[in-house]
Every structure is written in structure tokens, then in C-alpha cells.
Amino acid sequence: MASEKNGSRPVDVDVDLEQAQFVNPKPEVEEATSLPAPASSSIPSKSKSRLTTPFIIPIWIVLSSTVIIYNNYLYNTLNFKYPVFLVTWHLGFAAIGTRILQRTTHLLDGAKDVHLTKDMFVRSILPIGLLFSASLILSNTAYLYLSVAYIQMLKAFTPVAILFISWTFRIQEPNRKLAIIVFMISSGVALASRGELHFNLIGFLTQAAAVGFEASRLVMIQILLHGLKMDPLVSLHYYAPVCALINLAILPFTEGFAPFYELARIGPLVLLSNAAVAFCLNIAAVFLVGAGSGLILTLAGVFKDILLITGSVLIFSSPITPLQVFGYSIALCGLILFKTSGGK
């Protein structure tokens, strides 16, 4: 979902508002499948921030939830179980889409302020792109084993992973307040896992690895791209082609040609609409960055997660237990405390 202080991730190319918040002063805008925008300091231009908060936040919530539910529908209802292909397709679509927008709109004017050198590409863009690809592939693979509702609960552990990595490499010093936050989120996620009726170890480990890679990506953005002003769409402009090529190189060794044989059954309309919704989520993220305060965006992200879990129960009949509701409530309180405190 993605700077932890304000927030926004599709497939999970989803741009999670929540996850961007962990390292940026402005929200990154995802999730299960929208492109998690790797923003590192977003300062929207006046032309990008004209949409009002009551207008853009509901749009972002709808698009973010739609991307995740649509992806899950593809994987488990249409039985298109090829997350590597789908992530690659979303990234390729985004790479082309951002370049069209750059030529036809002012949405990517921020790219003019980014002076990308070969050294910066090798030292920063490429390693972050590798982590991004791993996070997207693993987080989407988890939907083959776990419910949408349970995955959203596990994602609440992301700030804890970020803190552990920051403490390990002495980027940030631990304190009592952060220790309480870690305890709250960890306990809440543990209770939610204990109450999961259809627990799958492979799915759990896959999502846990996705959280680890995503947390590493966000910390690395903070270290390597510190001070670089990239809003979610500009970030996508640079990362999408890199990640698409990385995934394309992985595809023959993971899913081979199997997904291509399924394209006729799925149909171009489904794939195009799926990628288009994910791409629109990233566009919405640009406007979301300047839509309101960090607290408002944090609460919007929490509301989106609750809505998504509810939708998962209603649409996919995913069962949740009272213990999961209780555990996730504790984790959300820790998450809100983490975001409103700026992670300090």
C-alpha cells in the first residue's frame, strides 16, 4: 500500500499508500496488486494538487481495493495462477503508460528534475528495482495460498520489519515508544494468524518474505535516494521498465510459456482492464500526495484496509474469526501510532 508518514502499492503492482509512508514525508500511494510506488520525497506541483481531499481519497480507496480484488479474481476465480507474468504485464503497461503521459501531459514534469546517471542507475535504481520485483512477485504469489483478508492483516507487519532493518544497520536507534509499537503490531499479527481458519505455511512464508523485501526496499530508498524528489508516477517511470526486464528474465524459469497458452481463455479485455486499473491507481497516487495531512492519509489507508477485508469476506466468502478481528485491531492501533509519530 505507500514514506510511512503519509502513505501509499498495484500488482501488488499496487501502490500502497501505507508503505510509502514508512520512509517519505508524503504519502506514496498499495497492495495486492497495484504498483507500489517507490517514491522518495514527493512534492506535487500546484497543477497536481487541485483535487480536493474528499474527492481524491475515495477514488484512491476504490482503485486500490479494486486492483487487489481484481488480481485475486484473476488468480483464484479465473484460475490464472501466473503472478510473475501478471506482475510483468502490469510493469510493462506502466512503463509504456508513463512515457505516453510524459509526452502528452504535465503529470511527469517532475522527471525533468531527476538527473539519472549511469552510476546512480547501477548503485541505486537497479538494486532497489531488484527488491521491488521480489516484493511484487512474492506478494502476488501469496494470493494463490492465502485470503485477501489475511494478507492485509500480515501487511500490517511491514513497519516492524522496517524498524528491525533500521535498527540492525544503525540507521535508527530503538527507544521505548518504538518497542511498544513493535510489540503491539507483532502481537496483533500473531493473534490474527492464530485465528486464521485456513492457515497455509507456504503462503505465510511467501508473504513474510514479500514484507521483508518491501521493507528493505523502503529503507534502501531512504538511504540511496535521500533528497531526490520523485512522486509516485515519476518513480514508476524509472522503476517500471527496470523491474519489467528483471521479471521478464525470471519468467522462463518460473512459469515458462504456460501463461501465454492461457491468454486466449482469459481474453485481452480482462488483461487490459486489469492493467489499466492498476495504472490509474498510480495516477491517483500523484494527486493523493498533496491531498491532505499525514493523519488524514493514514486514516484513509486504515479505512481502505478495513473496507478491503470486509469486501473480501463478502465477495470471496473469506471467513474471519473474532480473534483475527481483535488481533488486527491491536495491530492497526500500533500502525496508526507508528505513522502519526513519524516512526520515531
HELIX and SHEET records of a PDB file:
HELIX    1   1 LEU A   17  ALA A   20  1                                   4    
HELIX    2   2 LYS A   46  LYS A   48  5                                   3    
HELIX    3   3 THR A   53  ASN A   72  1                                  20    
HELIX    4   4 TYR A   73  THR A   77  3                                   5    
HELIX    5   5 PRO A   83  THR A  104  1                                  22    
HELIX    6   6 ASP A  109  ASP A  113  5                                   5    
HELIX    7   7 LYS A  118  MET A  120  1                                   3    
HELIX    8   8 PHE A  121  ILE A  125  3                                   5    
HELIX    9   9 LEU A  126  THR A  141  1                                  16    
HELIX   10  10 ALA A  142  LEU A  144  5                                   3    
HELIX   11  11 VAL A  148  LYS A  155  1                                   8    
HELIX   12  12 THR A  158  THR A  168  1                                  11    
HELIX   13  13 ARG A  176  ARG A  194  1                                  19    
HELIX   14  14 LEU A  201  LEU A  224  1                                  24    
HELIX   15  15 PRO A  232  THR A  254  1                                  23    
HELIX   16  16 ALA A  258  ILE A  266  1                                   9    
HELIX   17  17 PRO A  268  VAL A  289  1                                  22    
HELIX   18  18 GLY A  294  PHE A  316  1                                  23    
HELIX   19  19 PRO A  322  THR A  340  1                                  19    
END                                                                             
